[in-house]
Amino acid sequence: MTSRADTETVISPATGVHPFRFSELWSFRELLLQLVWRDVSVRYKQTALGLMWAVLNPVLMAVIFSIIFGIWARMPSGDIPYPLFFLAGIIPWTFFASALADVSNSLVSQRALLTKVYFPRVITPLAATAVPLVDALVAILVLLAATLLKGMVPSWHALWAVPLGLVWAWVSALGVGLCFSALNIKYRDVGQLVPFIVRVGMFASPVIYPLSMIPEKWQWLYGLNPVVGVIELTRWSMFSTVTPPNPALYGSVGISLFFLVLGAYMFRRMEATYADLV
């Protein structure tokens, strides 16, 4: 006869700093896929246009900002039509901003799930990046089509940088978002801070203006914003008239990796208290 002790599994929080167990994450992959599918389907459920909203949002913003900054303010965009210039900036920025906001709020929004069953908590922020990623992929295809219609054929050997830029933006948003999501459990002020950072961050990134407007001696400091490198990489890959990104901007790669490591550390450090505090 099997004793009760042989049929029970006791789950207890680990102490100290401990790495993610990727084998455990793999065993919960079906839960991750279910959360991703739920978020994507709910996003466009009962909408008349469905996935077209992923196209309309950046296009409508491009029209409005092109009138204000391209026509009225005459913002320089080099040899690139300003609407395309703006689209190549707003798409990676929107992906980063949306993923950051969703990851930061992921634990709080899943409070019912966190307090009822055990699963690797990092699954919730990972799943939160799915909808912004789908939107970004659709918008990138629209940008590529608009670029071809304008007769600006991208250099095929440079298009590899488009998925690289998305991965770069994903790493940046996930790293910073992990920091905020861990803090948001204990300090709900973070939920109010993130939208402010997103609003200010758009103007602190070369979305509506070119990088050339920043004095060259300060571009290395400006490049510490991880989204700056992503935007410049996207424009370089899409428009053959744009010179390769300034090597100084690659410092933002290091910043992105730093935040990813810091976010993972903070997330795991506070993981044992999530169910109690949420």
C-alpha positions as CSV (number, residue, x, y, z in Angstrom):
1,M,0.0,0.0,0.0
2,T,1.3,3.4,-1.0
3,S,1.7,5.8,1.9
4,R,0.2,9.3,1.8
5,A,3.7,10.8,1.8
6,D,4.5,8.9,-1.4
7,T,1.7,10.5,-3.3
8,E,2.2,14.2,-2.1
9,T,4.3,16.8,-3.7
10,V,5.2,19.7,-1.4
11,I,6.0,22.9,-3.2
12,S,8.0,25.5,-1.1
13,P,9.7,28.7,-2.2
14,A,13.4,28.6,-2.7
15,T,15.5,30.8,-0.6
16,G,18.1,33.3,-1.8
17,V,18.8,34.1,-5.4
18,H,18.2,31.1,-7.7
19,P,18.3,30.9,-11.5
20,F,15.3,30.1,-13.7
21,R,14.8,26.4,-14.2
22,F,14.4,26.2,-17.9
23,S,13.4,22.5,-17.7
24,E,10.5,23.5,-15.5
25,L,9.5,26.3,-18.0
26,W,9.5,23.8,-20.8
27,S,7.2,21.5,-18.8
28,F,4.7,24.3,-18.5
29,R,4.9,25.3,-22.2
30,E,1.3,24.4,-22.8
31,L,0.2,26.9,-20.2
32,L,2.3,29.5,-21.8
33,L,0.8,28.8,-25.2
34,Q,-2.7,28.9,-23.7
35,L,-2.1,32.3,-22.1
36,V,-0.7,33.6,-25.4
37,W,-3.7,32.3,-27.4
38,R,-6.1,33.7,-24.9
39,D,-4.6,37.2,-24.9
40,V,-4.3,37.3,-28.7
41,S,-7.9,36.1,-29.3
42,V,-9.4,38.3,-26.6
43,R,-7.6,41.4,-28.0
44,Y,-9.6,41.2,-31.3
45,K,-12.7,39.3,-30.1
46,Q,-16.0,41.0,-31.1
47,T,-14.2,43.7,-33.2
48,A,-15.3,44.4,-36.7
49,L,-11.8,45.1,-38.0
50,G,-9.9,42.5,-36.0
51,L,-6.2,42.4,-36.8
52,M,-6.6,45.5,-39.0
53,W,-6.3,47.6,-35.9
54,A,-2.6,46.6,-35.8
55,V,-2.4,48.4,-39.2
56,L,-4.7,51.3,-38.5
57,N,-3.1,52.5,-35.3
58,P,0.4,53.2,-36.7
59,V,-1.0,54.4,-40.0
60,L,-3.4,56.9,-38.5
61,M,-0.6,58.2,-36.2
62,A,1.6,58.5,-39.2
63,V,-1.0,60.7,-41.0
64,I,-1.5,63.0,-38.0
65,F,2.2,63.3,-37.1
66,S,3.1,63.8,-40.8
67,I,0.8,66.8,-40.9
68,I,2.1,68.3,-37.7
69,F,5.8,67.6,-37.9
70,G,6.3,66.8,-41.5
71,I,4.3,69.6,-43.1
72,W,3.9,72.3,-40.5
73,A,7.1,71.9,-38.4
74,R,9.1,70.7,-41.4
75,M,11.0,68.1,-39.4
76,P,13.9,66.8,-41.4
77,S,13.8,63.2,-42.5
78,G,16.6,63.1,-45.1
79,D,15.7,61.4,-48.4
80,I,12.9,59.4,-46.8
81,P,9.3,60.6,-47.1
82,Y,8.3,61.7,-43.6
83,P,5.3,59.2,-43.2
84,L,7.7,56.3,-43.9
85,F,10.3,57.8,-41.6
86,F,7.8,58.1,-38.8
87,L,6.4,54.6,-39.4
88,A,9.8,53.1,-39.1
89,G,10.2,54.8,-35.7
90,I,6.7,54.4,-34.2
91,I,6.4,50.7,-34.9
92,P,9.4,49.5,-32.8
93,W,8.6,52.2,-30.2
94,T,5.0,51.0,-29.9
95,F,6.1,47.4,-29.6
96,F,8.5,48.3,-26.8
97,A,6.0,50.6,-25.0
98,S,3.1,48.2,-25.2
99,A,5.2,45.2,-24.2
100,L,6.7,47.2,-21.3
101,A,3.3,48.2,-20.0
102,D,1.8,44.7,-20.4
103,V,4.7,43.0,-18.7
104,S,4.8,45.5,-15.9
105,N,1.1,44.9,-15.1
106,S,1.2,41.1,-15.9
107,L,1.4,39.8,-12.3
108,V,-1.3,42.1,-10.9
109,S,-3.6,41.4,-13.8
110,Q,-3.2,37.6,-13.2
111,R,-3.8,37.8,-9.4
112,A,-6.6,35.2,-9.5
113,L,-4.3,32.7,-11.2
114,L,-1.3,33.4,-9.0
115,T,-3.1,32.7,-5.8
116,K,-4.8,29.4,-6.8
117,V,-2.2,27.2,-8.6
118,Y,1.5,26.9,-8.9
119,F,3.4,27.5,-12.1
120,P,6.6,29.3,-12.9
121,R,5.6,33.0,-12.4
122,V,7.8,34.2,-15.3
123,I,5.3,32.7,-17.6
124,T,2.9,35.6,-17.1
125,P,5.3,38.3,-18.2
126,L,6.4,36.2,-21.1
127,A,2.8,35.7,-22.3
128,A,2.2,39.4,-21.9
129,T,4.6,40.2,-24.8
130,A,2.6,38.1,-27.3
131,V,0.0,40.7,-28.3
132,P,2.4,43.5,-28.9
133,L,4.7,41.2,-30.9
134,V,1.8,40.1,-33.2
135,D,0.9,43.8,-33.7
136,A,4.5,44.7,-34.5
137,L,4.9,41.8,-37.0
138,V,1.7,42.9,-38.9
139,A,2.8,46.6,-38.8
140,I,6.3,45.7,-40.1
141,L,4.7,44.0,-43.1
142,V,2.6,47.1,-43.8
143,L,5.8,49.3,-43.6
144,L,7.6,47.0,-46.0
145,A,4.7,47.1,-48.5
146,A,4.5,51.0,-48.2
147,T,8.3,51.2,-48.8
148,L,8.0,49.1,-51.9
149,L,5.1,51.1,-53.2
150,K,7.2,54.2,-52.8
151,G,9.8,52.6,-55.0
152,M,12.4,52.4,-52.2
153,V,13.4,48.8,-52.5
154,P,15.2,47.7,-49.3
155,S,18.6,46.1,-49.5
156,W,17.9,42.4,-49.1
157,H,21.1,41.8,-47.3
158,A,20.0,44.4,-44.6
159,L,16.5,43.0,-44.0
160,W,17.9,40.5,-41.6
161,A,18.1,43.4,-39.2
162,V,14.3,43.7,-38.9
163,P,13.8,40.5,-36.8
164,L,17.0,41.4,-35.0
165,G,15.5,44.8,-34.1
166,L,12.3,43.1,-32.8
167,V,14.3,40.7,-30.7
168,W,16.3,43.7,-29.3
169,A,13.1,45.6,-28.5
170,W,11.6,42.4,-26.9
171,V,14.7,41.9,-24.7
172,S,14.6,45.5,-23.6
173,A,10.9,45.6,-22.8
174,L,11.1,42.2,-21.0
175,G,14.1,43.3,-18.9
176,V,12.7,46.6,-17.8
177,G,9.2,45.1,-17.4
178,L,10.4,42.3,-15.1
179,C,11.9,45.0,-12.8
180,F,8.6,46.9,-12.8
181,S,6.4,43.9,-12.5
182,A,8.2,42.7,-9.4
183,L,8.0,46.2,-7.8
184,N,4.4,46.6,-8.9
185,I,3.3,43.8,-6.6
186,K,4.5,45.7,-3.5
187,Y,4.3,49.3,-4.7
188,R,1.2,50.0,-6.9
189,D,2.7,53.4,-7.7
190,V,4.7,51.6,-10.4
191,G,1.4,51.1,-12.3
192,Q,1.0,54.9,-12.4
193,L,4.7,55.5,-13.3
194,V,4.9,53.3,-16.3
195,P,2.4,55.3,-18.5
196,F,4.3,58.5,-17.7
197,I,7.6,56.8,-18.7
198,V,6.0,55.6,-22.0
199,R,4.7,59.1,-22.8
200,V,8.0,60.8,-22.1
201,G,10.1,58.0,-23.7
202,M,8.5,58.6,-27.1
203,F,10.0,62.1,-27.2
204,A,13.3,60.9,-25.8
205,S,13.6,58.5,-28.8
206,P,14.1,59.4,-32.4
207,V,10.6,58.6,-33.5
208,I,9.5,62.0,-34.8
209,Y,13.0,63.5,-35.4
210,P,16.2,62.1,-36.8
211,L,19.2,61.1,-34.8
212,S,21.2,63.8,-36.6
213,M,19.5,66.4,-34.5
214,I,21.4,65.2,-31.5
215,P,24.9,66.6,-31.2
216,E,27.4,64.0,-32.2
217,K,29.3,64.3,-28.9
218,W,26.2,63.4,-27.0
219,Q,24.9,60.5,-29.2
220,W,26.7,57.9,-27.1
221,L,24.7,59.1,-24.0
222,Y,21.5,59.3,-26.0
223,G,22.2,55.8,-27.2
224,L,21.9,54.4,-23.7
225,N,18.2,54.5,-24.4
226,P,17.8,51.0,-25.8
227,V,15.0,51.9,-28.2
228,V,17.2,54.4,-30.0
229,G,19.4,51.6,-31.4
230,V,16.3,49.6,-32.3
231,I,14.7,52.4,-34.3
232,E,18.0,53.3,-36.1
233,L,18.5,49.6,-36.9
234,T,14.9,49.4,-38.3
235,R,15.4,52.5,-40.5
236,W,18.7,51.3,-41.8
237,S,17.3,47.9,-42.8
238,M,14.2,49.4,-44.5
239,F,15.7,52.4,-46.3
240,S,18.9,52.1,-48.4
241,T,19.4,55.8,-48.2
242,V,20.1,55.6,-44.5
243,T,23.7,55.1,-43.3
244,P,24.4,52.2,-40.9
245,P,23.7,52.9,-37.3
246,N,26.3,54.8,-35.3
247,P,28.5,52.3,-33.5
248,A,28.0,54.4,-30.4
249,L,24.4,53.3,-30.3
250,Y,25.4,49.7,-29.7
251,G,25.9,50.6,-26.1
252,S,22.2,50.3,-25.9
253,V,22.6,46.5,-26.5
254,G,24.6,46.4,-23.3
255,I,21.9,48.4,-21.5
256,S,19.2,46.0,-22.7
257,L,21.2,43.0,-21.5
258,F,21.9,44.7,-18.2
259,F,18.2,45.3,-17.6
260,L,17.4,41.7,-18.6
261,V,19.8,40.4,-16.0
262,L,18.6,42.9,-13.4
263,G,15.0,42.2,-14.1
264,A,15.5,38.4,-13.8
265,Y,17.4,38.9,-10.5
266,M,14.6,41.1,-9.0
267,F,11.9,38.9,-10.3
268,R,13.3,35.7,-8.8
269,R,14.3,37.5,-5.6
270,M,10.7,38.6,-4.9
271,E,9.0,35.6,-6.4
272,A,8.2,33.8,-3.1
273,T,6.1,36.8,-1.9
274,Y,3.9,37.3,-5.0
275,A,0.9,35.2,-3.9
276,D,0.9,36.9,-0.5
277,L,1.2,40.5,-1.7
278,V,-0.9,40.4,-4.9
